[in-house]
Amino acid sequence: MARKIARALLWISALWAIGLSHALVTGVIPEQWLERLTPYRFNDASPQPKPAPAPAAPAEPAVVEDRAPPQPVRHLVCAASESAGLSRVEVPGVASPTWAISCGAQVHLVSLRDKVPLRVARFIPRRSEDGQALHSGPPASGDVDGDGVPDLLLPLWQTRGAKIPTNIPMGGSLYMARGLHGGGFGPAVALANPTATAVALGVLDAAPGLDIVVLHRRDHTIGRSGQVWSFSGGPAPLRRSVSDVGRKTLGVLVLDLNLDGRDDILTISAARPGVDLLLSNTEAHSWVHRTLPLAAPREVVAGDLSGDGRPDALILGDGAWVIEATEAGPASPRPLQALASLRSVRLIDMQGDGQLDAVGYAHPHVIRLDRSGDGFAEQARLRLAAGSAPLAALDVVPGANDTSTLLLLTVASDDGDGRVELIVVEDWTRQQEIHLDGVQAPLADATLSLQQTLP
């Protein structure tokens, strides 16, 4: 019986397979149904034409962002000022690079920490008399009293009339704030009362402490010449000499031009002959006076431009000239036309090769020129976008791998108020243009901030 049942089942399976094959051939059962009936996918080994690939979607054009030049923050130093100046100084207790910003008659000491400017001190002048205006010249710092701590010299001058181009000198004062071993400065005291438009420090005698040279600008409208006053350093600086120089004096520089171990004095004036040299004589604070006829000098800076390891004088005016220091005395001025069009020139080693390069301003560009042989070759140019306020001064902090930081000082005026603003530009040699109309923020105070009112 069992055999009959097995034989019947075998015939039924065979008939079912024959019927299924016939249905597939005739199309009665779709292939999709077969796929549901078996765990394996249907595989037709016969060659089949491959479907044409779908056409690729047309590539969208690359989006090029029209990015505006970077807009660095404008740090408001002070308002209601028509003049500004920027000079590097040392502050006891502050390791970061620090500058003195002359803001009208005020002086703000600003330190750059992690590329953020912070005010560490502020000096406020006494109130001027009616009809007169007070102005601060560029301060200087160094160890004057010989105690190993840098002191701060503040020149202040007063004019009849507020406008710089038409003013008449009417007196002033030279202040000194002694550096404190614990950091900062003590109270500022007046050393003398010249019309102090500029001050410099150097070695004029063998006594301890740096000596002081101050430019006393007298009333040029009645033909009076300017004067240079020299003071010996020490705990109680004492005036040692008074020397006449040119009219409309603009600046003073102290450096050793005759290589006798004592510094000499160079002044520039708007009136002819233009340059006065006071060369150190056998006796301290006595001078041999010489003049040089250079056309319209406007600024003077010191730096080793001859490669002999000794500072030379660079004078800029209607041209640019280098006066080299030699044992026979200052050499004749050598033209340096590559720098003739620049203002606010800084001589800085930008390449780390021990040679001084130059950074300066020729509106509307800040230009870097690297040393090339005996001259300079342009390396980078940064354009100030249209509408940017002209620069009053600039300085540079070199960085590794050519990442230097640029400090710009402007006097902006939208409604005649005159705002002195400090702008910090990072990696500026890698940019081509910047706007100086970005976000404005007040200058923040550092922990060591102090404020003094000059007596």
C-alpha positions as CSV (number, residue, x, y, z in Angstrom):
1,M,0.0,0.0,0.0
2,A,2.8,2.3,0.9
3,R,4.5,1.7,-2.4
4,K,1.3,2.7,-4.3
5,I,1.1,5.9,-2.4
6,A,4.7,6.9,-3.0
7,R,4.4,6.0,-6.7
8,A,1.3,8.3,-6.9
9,L,3.0,11.2,-5.3
10,L,5.9,10.9,-7.7
11,W,3.6,11.0,-10.7
12,I,1.8,14.1,-9.2
13,S,5.2,16.0,-8.7
14,A,6.2,15.2,-12.3
15,L,2.9,16.4,-13.7
16,W,3.2,19.6,-11.6
17,A,6.7,20.4,-12.9
18,I,5.6,19.8,-16.5
19,G,2.7,22.1,-16.0
20,L,4.7,24.8,-14.4
21,S,7.3,24.8,-17.2
22,H,4.6,25.1,-19.8
23,A,3.1,28.1,-17.9
24,L,6.5,29.9,-17.8
25,V,7.0,29.4,-21.5
26,T,3.6,30.6,-22.4
27,G,3.8,33.5,-19.9
28,V,1.0,32.4,-17.7
29,I,3.1,32.9,-14.5
30,P,5.2,36.0,-14.3
31,E,8.8,35.8,-13.2
32,Q,8.1,38.1,-10.3
33,W,5.8,35.5,-8.8
34,L,8.5,32.8,-9.2
35,E,10.9,35.0,-7.2
36,R,8.4,35.0,-4.3
37,L,8.1,31.2,-4.4
38,T,11.9,30.5,-4.1
39,P,14.6,31.8,-1.9
40,Y,16.9,32.3,-4.9
41,R,16.6,35.1,-7.4
42,F,15.7,34.3,-10.9
43,N,18.8,34.3,-13.0
44,D,18.5,34.4,-16.8
45,A,21.9,33.3,-18.2
46,S,21.0,34.4,-21.7
47,P,22.7,37.7,-22.8
48,Q,20.5,40.7,-22.3
49,P,21.3,44.3,-23.5
50,K,22.4,46.5,-20.7
51,P,20.2,49.5,-20.1
52,A,21.8,52.8,-21.2
53,P,23.1,54.8,-18.2
54,A,21.0,57.7,-17.2
55,P,22.4,61.0,-18.4
56,A,24.4,62.7,-15.7
57,A,22.8,65.9,-14.4
58,P,24.5,69.0,-15.8
59,A,27.2,70.2,-13.3
60,E,26.1,73.4,-11.6
61,P,28.6,76.2,-12.1
62,A,30.9,76.7,-9.1
63,V,29.7,79.4,-6.8
64,V,32.3,82.1,-6.4
65,E,31.6,84.1,-3.2
66,D,32.1,87.8,-3.6
67,R,33.8,88.2,-0.3
68,A,34.4,91.7,0.9
69,P,37.9,92.5,2.2
70,P,38.3,91.8,5.9
71,Q,37.2,94.5,8.2
72,P,39.4,94.6,11.3
73,V,38.0,96.1,14.5
74,R,38.5,99.8,15.0
75,H,39.5,100.4,18.6
76,L,38.5,103.9,19.8
77,V,41.4,105.5,21.7
78,C,39.9,109.0,22.2
79,A,37.7,111.5,20.6
80,A,37.8,115.2,19.9
81,S,41.4,115.2,18.6
82,E,42.9,116.3,15.4
83,S,46.4,114.8,15.8
84,A,47.8,111.4,16.8
85,G,51.2,109.7,17.1
86,L,52.5,106.2,17.7
87,S,55.8,105.3,19.4
88,R,57.2,102.1,21.0
89,V,57.9,102.3,24.7
90,E,58.7,100.1,27.6
91,V,56.4,99.7,30.7
92,P,57.7,98.1,33.9
93,G,55.8,94.9,34.6
94,V,54.5,94.6,31.0
95,A,56.3,92.0,28.8
96,S,54.1,92.5,25.7
97,P,55.0,95.0,23.0
98,T,53.7,98.4,24.1
99,W,53.1,101.7,22.3
100,A,52.5,105.3,23.5
101,I,49.6,106.8,21.5
102,S,49.6,110.6,21.5
103,C,45.9,111.5,21.3
104,G,45.8,115.3,21.1
105,A,47.2,116.2,24.6
106,Q,46.5,112.8,26.1
107,V,48.9,109.9,26.1
108,H,47.6,106.3,26.2
109,L,49.9,103.4,26.7
110,V,48.6,100.4,24.8
111,S,49.9,96.8,25.0
112,L,49.3,94.1,22.4
113,R,48.5,90.8,24.1
114,D,47.5,87.9,21.9
115,K,47.0,90.5,19.1
116,V,44.4,92.3,21.2
117,P,45.2,95.9,22.2
118,L,44.8,96.7,25.9
119,R,45.3,100.1,27.6
120,V,47.7,99.8,30.5
121,A,48.0,103.5,31.4
122,R,46.7,106.9,30.5
123,F,48.1,110.4,31.1
124,I,45.7,113.4,31.0
125,P,47.0,116.9,30.8
126,R,46.0,119.9,32.8
127,R,43.3,122.1,31.3
128,S,44.6,124.6,28.8
129,E,43.8,128.3,29.0
130,D,41.1,129.8,26.8
131,G,42.1,130.2,23.2
132,Q,45.0,127.8,23.5
133,A,45.4,124.1,22.7
134,L,47.6,121.4,24.2
135,H,49.4,118.8,22.2
136,S,51.5,115.8,23.1
137,G,54.7,114.9,21.2
138,P,55.8,111.3,20.9
139,P,56.9,110.0,24.3
140,A,60.2,108.1,24.9
141,S,61.2,105.5,27.5
142,G,64.4,104.3,29.1
143,D,66.3,104.2,32.3
144,V,67.0,107.8,33.0
145,D,67.6,107.7,36.8
146,G,69.9,104.7,36.6
147,D,67.9,102.3,38.8
148,G,67.5,99.6,36.2
149,V,63.8,100.3,35.5
150,P,62.6,102.2,32.4
151,D,61.2,105.7,33.0
152,L,58.7,107.6,30.7
153,L,59.3,111.1,29.2
154,L,56.2,113.0,28.1
155,P,56.7,116.1,26.0
156,L,53.8,118.6,26.0
157,W,53.4,121.8,24.1
158,Q,50.8,124.6,24.0
159,T,49.7,126.7,21.0
160,R,47.7,129.8,20.4
161,G,44.9,128.4,18.3
162,A,43.7,124.9,17.9
163,K,44.7,124.1,14.4
164,I,48.1,122.4,14.0
165,P,49.0,124.0,10.6
166,T,48.4,127.6,11.8
167,N,49.4,127.3,15.4
168,I,51.9,129.5,17.2
169,P,54.0,127.8,20.0
170,M,53.1,129.3,23.4
171,G,55.1,127.1,25.9
172,G,54.8,123.7,27.4
173,S,56.5,121.2,29.7
174,L,58.6,118.1,29.8
175,Y,57.3,115.5,32.2
176,M,59.0,112.4,33.6
177,A,57.2,109.4,35.2
178,R,59.7,107.2,37.0
179,G,59.3,103.4,36.5
180,L,58.5,101.4,39.6
181,H,60.2,98.0,40.4
182,G,56.8,96.6,41.1
183,G,55.4,97.6,37.7
184,G,53.9,100.8,36.2
185,F,55.0,104.3,36.8
186,G,55.1,106.8,39.7
187,P,53.5,110.3,39.5
188,A,54.6,112.4,36.5
189,V,56.6,115.5,37.5
190,A,57.7,118.4,35.4
191,L,61.5,118.5,34.7
192,A,61.4,121.8,32.8
193,N,59.1,124.1,30.8
194,P,60.2,124.1,27.1
195,T,57.7,124.0,24.3
196,A,58.5,120.3,24.1
197,T,57.5,118.9,20.7
198,A,59.8,115.9,20.8
199,V,62.1,114.0,23.1
200,A,64.8,111.4,22.7
201,L,67.2,109.5,25.0
202,G,70.9,108.6,24.6
203,V,74.4,108.5,26.1
204,L,75.8,112.1,26.1
205,D,78.2,111.7,29.1
206,A,79.8,109.0,31.3
207,A,77.4,109.4,34.2
208,P,74.9,106.6,35.0
209,G,71.4,106.8,33.4
210,L,70.4,107.8,30.0
211,D,70.5,111.5,29.1
212,I,67.6,113.5,27.7
213,V,67.4,115.6,24.6
214,V,64.2,117.7,24.1
215,L,63.2,119.8,21.1
216,H,62.1,123.3,22.2
217,R,60.0,124.9,19.4
218,R,59.9,128.6,19.6
219,D,57.7,131.1,17.8
220,H,58.9,130.9,14.2
221,T,56.6,133.7,13.0
222,I,59.0,136.3,14.5
223,G,62.1,134.5,13.1
224,R,63.1,132.6,16.2
225,S,64.9,129.4,15.7
226,G,64.2,126.2,17.5
227,Q,66.4,124.9,20.3
228,V,67.8,121.6,21.6
229,W,68.0,121.2,25.4
230,S,70.1,118.4,26.8
231,F,69.8,117.0,30.3
232,S,72.2,114.7,32.1
233,G,70.6,111.5,33.5
234,G,70.5,110.4,37.1
235,P,68.2,110.6,40.1
236,A,67.8,114.4,39.5
237,P,68.2,115.2,35.7
238,L,69.9,118.6,35.2
239,R,69.9,120.7,32.1
240,R,73.4,120.9,30.7
241,S,73.2,122.7,27.4
242,V,71.0,124.8,25.1
243,S,71.8,124.9,21.3
244,D,70.0,126.8,18.5
245,V,68.9,124.8,15.5
246,G,66.6,125.5,12.5
247,R,63.2,127.2,12.5
248,K,59.9,125.1,12.5
249,T,61.7,122.1,14.1
250,L,59.9,118.8,13.4
251,G,61.9,116.0,14.9
252,V,65.0,114.9,16.8
253,L,67.2,111.8,16.7
254,V,70.0,110.7,19.0
255,L,72.8,108.4,17.7
256,D,76.5,108.1,17.5
257,L,77.5,109.5,14.1
258,N,81.2,110.0,14.7
259,L,81.8,106.8,16.6
260,D,83.4,108.3,19.6
261,G,81.3,106.4,22.1
262,R,78.9,109.3,22.8
263,D,75.7,110.1,21.0
264,D,75.2,113.0,18.7
265,I,72.0,114.9,17.9
266,L,70.3,115.4,14.6
267,T,67.2,117.6,14.1
268,I,65.0,118.3,11.1
269,S,63.2,121.5,10.3
270,A,60.7,122.7,7.8
271,A,62.8,125.8,7.1
272,R,66.1,125.7,5.3
273,P,68.7,124.3,5.6
274,G,66.6,121.4,6.8
275,V,69.0,119.3,8.9
276,D,71.1,120.4,11.9
277,L,73.9,118.1,13.4
278,L,75.2,118.6,16.9
279,L,78.3,116.4,17.0
280,S,79.8,115.5,20.4
281,N,83.0,117.4,21.3
282,T,85.8,116.7,23.8
283,E,83.6,117.9,26.7
284,A,80.3,116.3,27.5
285,H,77.2,118.2,26.4
286,S,79.3,120.5,24.1
287,W,78.8,120.4,20.4
288,V,80.2,121.0,17.0
289,H,77.4,122.4,14.9
290,R,76.9,121.5,11.2
291,T,74.0,121.9,8.8
292,L,72.9,119.9,5.8
293,P,70.8,121.3,2.9
294,L,68.2,118.6,2.4
295,A,64.8,119.5,0.8
296,A,61.8,119.6,3.1
297,P,62.6,116.8,5.6
298,R,59.5,115.6,7.4
299,E,60.7,112.6,9.5
300,V,63.9,110.9,10.6
301,V,64.5,107.3,11.9
302,A,67.6,105.3,13.0
303,G,68.7,101.9,11.7
304,D,71.7,100.0,10.4
305,L,71.3,100.6,6.7
306,S,75.0,100.1,5.8
307,G,75.4,96.6,7.3
308,D,78.2,97.5,9.6
309,G,76.3,96.9,12.8
310,R,76.1,100.6,13.6
311,P,72.9,102.7,13.4
312,D,72.6,105.2,10.6
313,A,70.1,108.1,10.1
314,L,67.4,107.8,7.5
315,I,65.8,111.2,6.6
316,L,62.6,111.4,4.5
317,G,61.3,114.5,2.8
318,D,61.2,115.4,-0.9
319,G,63.6,112.5,-1.2
320,A,65.2,109.9,1.0
321,W,68.7,110.0,2.3
322,V,71.0,107.9,4.5
323,I,73.6,109.5,6.7
324,E,76.1,106.8,7.7
325,A,78.2,106.8,10.9
326,T,82.0,106.8,10.4
327,E,85.0,107.4,12.5
328,A,85.7,110.5,10.5
329,G,82.2,111.8,11.3
330,P,78.9,111.5,9.5
331,A,79.2,110.7,5.8
332,S,77.6,112.8,3.1
333,P,73.9,112.0,2.6
334,R,73.4,109.1,0.2
335,P,70.1,109.1,-1.8
336,L,67.8,106.1,-1.3
337,Q,65.0,106.7,-3.8
338,A,63.2,103.4,-3.1
339,L,61.9,104.9,0.1
340,A,61.4,108.5,-1.0
341,S,57.6,108.3,-1.4
342,L,56.9,106.7,2.0
343,R,55.7,108.1,5.3
344,S,55.7,106.7,8.8
345,V,58.6,104.4,7.9
346,R,59.6,101.6,10.2
347,L,63.0,99.8,9.8
348,I,62.4,96.2,10.9
349,D,64.0,92.8,10.2
350,M,61.0,91.2,8.5
351,Q,63.0,88.2,7.0
352,G,64.9,87.2,10.1
353,D,68.2,87.5,8.2
354,G,69.7,90.2,10.4
355,Q,69.1,93.0,7.8
356,L,66.6,95.8,8.2
357,D,63.7,95.9,5.8
358,A,61.3,98.9,5.5
359,V,57.5,99.3,6.0
360,G,55.9,102.6,5.2
361,Y,52.7,104.3,4.0
362,A,52.0,105.9,0.6
363,H,48.3,106.7,0.4
364,P,46.3,104.5,-0.1
365,H,48.9,101.7,0.3
366,V,51.0,100.2,3.1
367,I,54.1,98.9,1.4
368,R,56.8,96.4,2.6
369,L,60.2,96.6,0.9
370,D,62.9,94.0,1.7
371,R,66.6,94.6,1.6
372,S,68.0,93.7,-1.8
373,G,71.8,94.3,-2.1
374,D,72.4,97.9,-1.3
375,G,68.8,98.9,-1.9
376,F,65.2,97.8,-1.3
377,A,62.7,95.8,-3.5
378,E,59.0,95.8,-3.0
379,Q,57.7,92.6,-1.4
380,A,54.1,93.3,-0.5
381,R,51.5,96.0,-0.9
382,L,48.2,96.4,1.1
383,R,45.6,98.7,-0.3
384,L,43.3,100.7,2.0
385,A,39.8,100.5,0.4
386,A,38.2,103.7,-0.9
387,G,36.8,105.8,1.8
388,S,39.3,104.7,4.4
389,A,40.6,107.4,6.7
390,P,44.2,108.4,6.0
391,L,46.8,106.9,8.3
392,A,48.5,109.1,11.0
393,A,51.1,106.4,11.9
394,L,51.9,102.7,11.7
395,D,54.1,100.1,13.2
396,V,54.8,96.4,12.6
397,V,55.3,93.4,14.9
398,P,57.2,90.7,12.9
399,G,56.0,87.1,13.2
400,A,57.2,83.6,12.4
401,N,56.8,82.3,8.8
402,D,56.1,85.8,7.5
403,T,53.0,86.3,9.7
404,S,53.5,89.9,10.9
405,T,51.0,92.1,12.7
406,L,50.3,95.6,11.4
407,L,49.2,98.4,13.7
408,L,47.5,101.4,12.0
409,L,46.6,104.7,13.7
410,T,43.9,106.9,12.0
411,V,42.2,110.1,12.8
412,A,38.6,109.5,11.5
413,S,36.0,112.2,11.4
414,D,32.4,111.8,10.3
415,D,31.0,114.9,11.8
416,G,34.2,116.9,12.6
417,D,34.7,115.4,16.0
418,G,38.0,113.7,15.2
419,R,38.3,110.1,16.6
420,V,41.7,108.5,17.1
421,E,41.4,104.8,16.3
422,L,43.9,101.9,16.5
423,I,43.4,99.1,14.0
424,V,45.3,95.7,14.3
425,V,45.7,93.7,11.1
426,E,46.9,90.2,11.3
427,D,49.0,88.5,8.6
428,W,48.7,91.6,6.5
429,T,51.3,90.7,3.9
430,R,49.0,87.9,2.8
431,Q,46.1,90.3,2.0
432,Q,45.6,92.7,-0.9
433,E,43.0,95.1,0.4
434,I,41.3,95.9,3.7
435,H,38.5,98.3,4.7
436,L,39.0,100.6,7.7
437,D,35.3,101.1,8.3
438,G,34.5,97.9,10.2
439,V,33.1,97.5,13.7
440,Q,34.2,100.1,16.2
441,A,34.8,99.0,19.8
442,P,36.2,101.0,22.8
443,L,39.8,100.3,23.8
444,A,39.7,97.8,26.7
445,D,41.7,98.4,29.9
446,A,44.2,95.9,31.1
447,T,44.7,94.8,34.7
448,L,47.7,97.1,35.2
449,S,45.8,100.2,34.0
450,L,46.4,103.5,35.8
451,Q,45.5,107.1,35.1
452,Q,47.3,110.2,36.0
453,T,46.5,113.9,35.5
454,L,49.6,115.9,34.7
455,P,50.3,118.7,37.2
